[in-house]
Amino acid sequence: MKLILWLLALFAAAVAVTLAAKYTTGHALLVMPPYQLELSLDHFIIGLIALFFIFYIVVRFILGIFGFNQRRRHKKTDVMLLSGLKAYFEGNYTKAQKNAAIALKLADSPLVAAISAVIAARSAHELDDSTARDEYLAIAAKKAPREKSLNLIAKAGFLLSSGNHKEALETLQSLYASGGLQPSSALQLELSAHQRAKNWDAVIELADVLAKRQSTNKALIKNLKHEAQMENIKNKALNLDSLNQYWQHMSPLEKMDSKLAVAATRAYIALGNCSTAHQIIEQNVPITWDDELIELYAECLGYHVSRQIECAEVWLKSHPNNAQLLLTLGKLCTHCELWGKAQNYLEASLSVKTGHKAHFALAQLNEKLGKHEVAMDHYNKGLELTLKQLN
């Protein structure tokens, strides 16, 4: 359509020039000392139009050559960049570095330059060439200052893989200084750095942020947060006030996690706070039926063992064949010197599932009853089962 309009305009101009030349008798004098040229006005106009078209064609030809070279350059840049990416993901880091370096040299786009430089830097890092790696990052910072997130995230990753988690955190902080929503990859690197620094509160905080993003592995983030919570409980087990504060601020759903409940129970038992330990167990067992929690119910015994027996017997109605629950009841009854009930529960536990702990508990019970031969028999059986487990 544009070509047709141009042709119509050209023909209209030709008609106008022809008509003007028909009724014009003037002359044009071109003076360029010591030369001069006199032309009729119609010849001058026609010559001027011809010169314009010649100039137009020459300019288009030059621009065409320039555009062809530019397209050729862009195509080569794209080919080198893509082949560099392919080689990087295939693990051919030498080829990846070489091709990405060529793409970096040819690139006239800041984004392409930044991507090429980071690929080359990552490849050099894999080849343990820190000098070339840092040079590529410097070139990226110079050629593409607005694409600093790519550069700084790569740099932080290199520092983290080298064990310099403090410097990695400082690098990421310089990225955050610009504000805005930070890339998930940067937050994941920061989380890993805090893990290595054992800053568990920071790990939990970052895990909560990443859990809300669609671009993250939810299962992995959940496991990382869980691990941090376990470590936090262990660290706070040295002080009752800090442990109380941390446990009370956890959500009800988190408190129902059997692993966290076990860790908290062990921490409270280690601090001698049996009442809180028993409370955690009593709240969790009817929901989780975790054997480790049930076993811990027979630890840290105080003045309320009879109430614990009553509580455990209520649980037994729901799970009459739970070997660990029967073993725990046997230990609780032994503590209260309810010898008959203790023996019945311990023997019932062995009938459900053979275990060295039940044999040792029966051995101790029979020792207290003066039945040394029976006690020795249970000790031997318990030792035999222990050795089997070790092998």
Wavefront OBJ file of the C-alpha trace (Angstrom):
o trace
v 0.000 0.000 0.000
v 2.821 2.395 0.887
v 4.554 1.587 -2.432
v 1.402 2.437 -4.406
v 1.059 5.775 -2.583
v 4.720 6.581 -3.313
v 4.215 5.805 -7.051
v 1.090 7.966 -7.210
v 2.957 10.821 -5.525
v 5.851 10.365 -7.966
v 3.577 10.459 -11.032
v 1.744 13.517 -9.673
v 5.092 15.263 -9.175
v 6.144 14.355 -12.740
v 2.902 15.760 -14.190
v 3.296 18.931 -12.120
v 6.877 19.404 -13.283
v 5.874 18.828 -16.952
v 3.052 21.367 -16.767
v 5.280 23.871 -15.013
v 7.984 23.435 -17.623
v 5.466 23.988 -20.450
v 4.457 27.418 -19.221
v 7.847 28.471 -17.856
v 10.463 30.194 -20.036
v 12.959 31.128 -17.342
v 16.602 30.038 -17.006
v 18.813 28.837 -14.160
v 22.425 29.977 -13.845
v 24.833 27.831 -11.829
v 28.038 29.665 -10.935
v 31.108 27.958 -9.453
v 34.134 30.144 -10.327
v 35.759 29.969 -12.734
v 32.922 27.888 -14.246
v 29.292 28.741 -14.913
v 26.421 26.775 -16.411
v 23.188 28.116 -17.776
v 20.164 25.780 -18.055
v 16.577 26.240 -18.941
v 14.367 26.076 -15.908
v 12.611 22.865 -17.008
v 15.961 21.093 -17.510
v 17.155 22.369 -14.140
v 14.058 21.003 -12.369
v 14.319 17.636 -14.093
v 18.030 17.433 -13.241
v 17.329 18.349 -9.626
v 14.736 15.577 -9.343
v 17.129 13.105 -10.960
v 19.871 14.066 -8.520
v 17.457 13.628 -5.621
v 16.578 10.111 -6.730
v 20.221 9.203 -7.283
v 21.040 10.509 -3.789
v 18.083 8.577 -2.348
v 19.187 5.323 -4.022
v 22.798 5.736 -2.850
v 21.689 6.406 0.740
v 19.359 3.394 0.716
v 22.165 1.245 -0.673
v 24.560 2.358 2.077
v 21.931 1.861 4.766
v 21.131 -1.547 3.303
v 24.758 -2.619 3.561
v 24.934 -1.268 7.132
v 21.658 -3.000 8.073
v 22.865 -6.265 6.532
v 26.041 -6.079 8.597
v 24.036 -5.297 11.714
v 21.670 -8.204 11.097
v 24.623 -10.466 10.450
v 26.264 -9.269 13.684
v 23.061 -9.810 15.678
v 22.619 -13.271 14.212
v 26.172 -14.256 15.110
v 25.687 -12.861 18.610
v 22.518 -14.921 19.073
v 24.177 -18.073 17.713
v 27.188 -17.688 20.042
v 24.993 -16.933 23.044
v 22.672 -19.896 22.458
v 25.534 -22.293 21.747
v 27.243 -21.029 24.908
v 24.102 -21.712 26.925
v 23.768 -25.179 25.411
v 27.405 -26.011 26.179
v 27.041 -24.703 29.752
v 24.029 -26.890 30.488
v 25.803 -29.845 28.875
v 28.772 -29.304 31.199
v 31.190 -28.310 28.421
v 32.427 -25.243 30.297
v 35.425 -24.532 28.055
v 33.207 -24.195 24.980
v 30.571 -22.317 26.969
v 33.128 -19.760 28.145
v 34.563 -19.312 24.652
v 31.210 -18.831 22.900
v 29.785 -16.604 25.615
v 32.924 -14.436 25.444
v 32.407 -14.005 21.676
v 28.742 -13.092 22.241
v 29.851 -10.582 24.883
v 32.285 -8.979 22.440
v 29.647 -8.687 19.692
v 26.724 -7.678 21.905
v 25.343 -4.159 21.527
v 22.434 -4.762 23.890
v 23.085 -4.332 27.652
v 20.862 -7.316 28.476
v 22.620 -9.623 25.995
v 25.987 -8.384 27.246
v 25.004 -9.084 30.878
v 23.727 -12.588 30.094
v 26.809 -13.419 28.002
v 29.180 -12.140 30.688
v 27.456 -14.101 33.457
v 27.500 -17.323 31.408
v 31.202 -16.818 30.704
v 31.833 -16.057 34.393
v 29.913 -19.116 35.591
v 31.806 -21.300 33.119
v 35.143 -19.866 34.273
v 34.105 -20.540 37.875
v 33.378 -24.162 37.044
v 36.836 -24.342 35.470
v 38.321 -22.851 38.672
v 39.567 -19.787 36.795
v 38.746 -17.060 39.311
v 40.729 -14.386 37.441
v 38.724 -14.771 34.211
v 35.520 -15.093 36.246
v 36.068 -11.761 37.998
v 37.051 -10.071 34.719
v 33.785 -11.119 33.088
v 31.809 -9.820 36.062
v 33.673 -6.492 35.821
v 32.847 -6.252 32.105
v 29.186 -7.004 32.862
v 29.093 -4.247 35.495
v 30.596 -1.788 32.981
v 28.560 -2.744 29.912
v 25.218 -3.310 31.643
v 25.025 -1.287 34.876
v 21.225 -1.571 34.949
v 21.379 -5.377 34.871
v 23.306 -5.583 38.145
v 20.984 -8.226 39.639
v 22.384 -10.859 37.239
v 25.909 -9.812 38.104
v 25.499 -9.630 41.880
v 23.509 -12.866 42.149
v 26.248 -14.678 40.227
v 28.922 -13.095 42.426
v 27.071 -14.046 45.614
v 26.742 -17.615 44.361
v 30.484 -17.800 43.690
v 31.295 -16.489 47.166
v 28.872 -18.914 48.776
v 30.280 -21.911 46.920
v 33.739 -20.857 48.114
v 32.580 -20.832 51.731
v 32.546 -17.024 52.106
v 28.982 -16.710 53.388
v 29.624 -13.333 55.099
v 30.850 -11.733 51.866
v 27.948 -13.339 49.990
v 25.502 -11.694 52.406
v 27.234 -8.328 51.960
v 26.982 -8.677 48.165
v 23.280 -9.447 48.378
v 22.728 -6.475 50.687
v 24.207 -4.209 47.993
v 21.609 -5.651 45.604
v 18.768 -5.002 48.065
v 19.873 -1.372 48.464
v 18.218 -0.553 45.131
v 14.839 -1.552 46.578
v 11.945 -3.220 44.808
v 10.905 -6.856 44.735
v 14.010 -8.995 44.955
v 14.487 -12.096 42.744
v 13.674 -15.432 44.383
v 17.132 -16.722 43.450
v 18.713 -13.925 45.507
v 16.543 -14.770 48.516
v 17.409 -18.467 48.185
v 21.111 -17.595 48.129
v 20.636 -15.449 51.219
v 18.811 -18.306 52.921
v 21.718 -20.665 52.161
v 24.199 -18.099 53.497
v 22.231 -17.759 56.741
v 22.100 -21.545 56.998
v 25.888 -21.717 56.889
v 26.119 -18.882 59.394
v 23.562 -20.746 61.585
v 21.275 -17.709 61.687
v 18.165 -19.856 62.091
v 15.744 -16.997 62.755
v 16.760 -15.391 59.459
v 16.344 -18.739 57.660
v 12.792 -19.082 59.004
v 11.937 -15.503 58.016
v 13.220 -15.993 54.459
v 11.489 -19.365 54.171
v 8.167 -17.679 55.022
v 8.760 -15.077 52.288
v 9.733 -17.674 49.664
v 6.800 -19.929 50.557
v 4.439 -17.215 49.264
v 6.076 -17.096 45.827
v 4.944 -19.211 42.896
v 8.466 -19.648 41.501
v 9.854 -21.648 44.442
v 9.959 -25.328 45.395
v 7.414 -25.359 48.215
v 8.457 -28.770 49.558
v 12.132 -27.756 49.711
v 11.352 -24.449 51.438
v 9.154 -26.259 53.958
v 11.952 -28.719 54.758
v 14.485 -25.898 55.159
v 12.180 -24.069 57.561
v 11.551 -27.283 59.498
v 15.289 -27.904 59.804
v 15.831 -24.332 61.028
v 13.078 -24.711 63.629
v 14.666 -27.941 64.891
v 18.037 -26.216 65.219
v 16.451 -23.227 66.929
v 14.854 -25.455 69.558
v 18.190 -27.172 70.200
v 19.952 -23.825 70.581
v 17.312 -22.450 72.941
v 17.398 -25.596 75.113
v 20.168 -23.941 77.132
v 17.780 -21.394 78.639
v 14.245 -22.067 79.868
v 12.966 -18.516 79.289
v 14.171 -18.373 75.679
v 12.776 -21.865 75.022
v 9.397 -20.901 76.514
v 9.271 -17.728 74.440
v 10.159 -19.542 71.223
v 7.764 -22.463 71.731
v 4.851 -20.247 72.734
v 5.243 -18.101 69.606
v 5.018 -21.104 67.279
v 1.680 -21.644 65.558
v -0.669 -24.407 66.801
v -0.154 -26.264 63.523
v 3.635 -26.189 63.959
v 3.288 -27.434 67.531
v 1.422 -30.441 66.170
v 4.444 -31.438 64.071
v 5.699 -34.599 65.761
v 9.403 -33.929 65.055
v 9.226 -30.410 66.458
v 7.237 -31.696 69.430
v 9.888 -34.374 70.099
v 12.687 -31.782 69.917
v 10.831 -29.431 72.276
v 10.030 -32.278 74.691
v 13.676 -33.347 74.822
v 14.717 -29.729 75.410
v 12.270 -29.306 78.301
v 13.333 -32.639 79.813
v 16.990 -31.562 79.580
v 16.087 -28.373 81.481
v 14.163 -30.378 84.093
v 10.760 -28.911 83.174
v 8.812 -32.185 83.196
v 5.348 -30.615 83.407
v 5.721 -28.729 80.102
v 7.311 -31.792 78.465
v 4.355 -33.957 79.546
v 1.907 -31.281 78.395
v 3.421 -31.265 74.884
v 3.251 -35.079 74.744
v -0.355 -35.212 75.982
v -1.460 -32.655 73.383
v 0.309 -34.388 70.500
v 0.002 -38.147 71.058
v -3.796 -38.393 70.463
v -3.213 -36.727 67.070
v 0.176 -37.984 65.861
v 0.616 -41.284 67.786
v 4.344 -40.753 67.430
v 6.273 -43.598 69.107
v 9.147 -41.335 70.082
v 6.797 -39.007 71.951
v 5.136 -41.963 73.657
v 8.553 -43.268 74.725
v 9.518 -39.864 76.152
v 6.385 -39.953 78.340
v 8.232 -42.368 80.627
v 11.149 -39.929 81.022
v 11.547 -37.151 83.609
v 9.178 -38.728 86.128
v 7.966 -36.682 89.102
v 5.015 -36.691 91.478
v 2.292 -37.136 88.889
v 3.125 -40.568 87.515
v -0.219 -41.979 88.592
v -1.986 -39.330 86.492
v 0.303 -40.207 83.574
v -0.705 -43.869 83.934
v -4.379 -42.900 83.795
v -3.776 -40.785 80.693
v -1.772 -43.529 78.961
v -4.449 -46.128 79.745
v -7.031 -43.885 78.058
v -4.791 -43.823 74.952
v -4.469 -47.604 75.142
v -8.221 -47.977 74.594
v -7.785 -46.386 71.150
v -4.565 -48.257 70.326
v -4.552 -51.511 72.334
v -1.776 -53.074 70.216
v 0.682 -50.207 70.327
v 3.899 -51.869 71.527
v 5.559 -48.589 72.506
v 2.526 -47.455 74.521
v 2.462 -50.803 76.379
v 6.195 -50.464 77.081
v 5.727 -46.915 78.396
v 2.892 -48.050 80.664
v 5.105 -50.870 81.947
v 7.851 -48.373 82.844
v 5.371 -46.006 84.522
v 3.887 -48.832 86.580
v 7.375 -50.028 87.537
v 8.169 -46.527 88.815
v 5.013 -46.627 90.958
v 5.896 -50.193 92.122
v 2.765 -51.640 90.548
v 4.684 -54.828 89.840
v 1.848 -56.963 88.473
v 0.537 -54.338 86.084
v 4.070 -53.465 85.035
v 4.869 -57.091 84.168
v 1.589 -57.517 82.269
v 2.186 -54.389 80.175
v 5.810 -55.258 79.424
v 5.011 -58.824 78.417
v 2.103 -57.547 76.284
v 4.521 -55.161 74.559
v 6.867 -58.077 73.737
v 3.976 -60.146 72.413
v 3.086 -57.371 69.960
v 6.647 -56.545 68.915
v 9.951 -57.987 70.097
v 12.357 -55.263 71.189
v 15.478 -54.948 73.283
v 14.052 -52.085 75.342
v 11.139 -54.178 76.572
v 13.530 -57.021 77.485
v 15.746 -54.633 79.447
v 12.702 -53.164 81.225
v 11.557 -56.690 82.214
v 15.083 -57.529 83.352
v 15.131 -54.493 85.653
v 11.659 -55.335 86.966
v 12.634 -58.940 87.768
v 15.812 -57.731 89.477
v 13.684 -55.619 91.806
v 11.485 -58.658 92.440
v 14.562 -60.782 93.247
v 14.134 -63.013 90.188
v 17.738 -62.830 89.067
v 17.696 -65.807 86.671
v 14.680 -64.420 84.823
v 16.303 -60.992 84.815
v 19.520 -62.442 83.347
v 17.538 -64.219 80.637
v 15.893 -60.948 79.580
v 19.246 -59.129 79.672
v 20.713 -61.747 77.334
v 17.766 -61.558 74.951
v 17.910 -57.774 74.960
v 21.655 -57.811 74.291
v 21.192 -60.309 71.451
v 18.603 -58.045 69.789
v 20.861 -55.015 70.249
v 23.784 -56.775 68.559
v 21.528 -57.805 65.655
v 20.492 -54.187 65.131
v 24.114 -53.058 65.162
v 24.986 -55.625 62.490
l 1 2 3 4 5 6 7 8 9 10 11 12 13 14 15 16 17 18 19 20 21 22 23 24 25 26 27 28 29 30 31 32 33 34 35 36 37 38 39 40 41 42 43 44 45 46 47 48 49 50 51 52 53 54 55 56 57 58 59 60 61 62 63 64 65 66 67 68 69 70 71 72 73 74 75 76 77 78 79 80 81 82 83 84 85 86 87 88 89 90 91 92 93 94 95 96 97 98 99 100 101 102 103 104 105 106 107 108 109 110 111 112 113 114 115 116 117 118 119 120 121 122 123 124 125 126 127 128 129 130 131 132 133 134 135 136 137 138 139 140 141 142 143 144 145 146 147 148 149 150 151 152 153 154 155 156 157 158 159 160 161 162 163 164 165 166 167 168 169 170 171 172 173 174 175 176 177 178 179 180 181 182 183 184 185 186 187 188 189 190 191 192 193 194 195 196 197 198 199 200 201 202 203 204 205 206 207 208 209 210 211 212 213 214 215 216 217 218 219 220 221 222 223 224 225 226 227 228 229 230 231 232 233 234 235 236 237 238 239 240 241 242 243 244 245 246 247 248 249 250 251 252 253 254 255 256 257 258 259 260 261 262 263 264 265 266 267 268 269 270 271 272 273 274 275 276 277 278 279 280 281 282 283 284 285 286 287 288 289 290 291 292 293 294 295 296 297 298 299 300 301 302 303 304 305 306 307 308 309 310 311 312 313 314 315 316 317 318 319 320 321 322 323 324 325 326 327 328 329 330 331 332 333 334 335 336 337 338 339 340 341 342 343 344 345 346 347 348 349 350 351 352 353 354 355 356 357 358 359 360 361 362 363 364 365 366 367 368 369 370 371 372 373 374 375 376 377 378 379 380 381 382 383 384 385 386 387 388 389 390 391
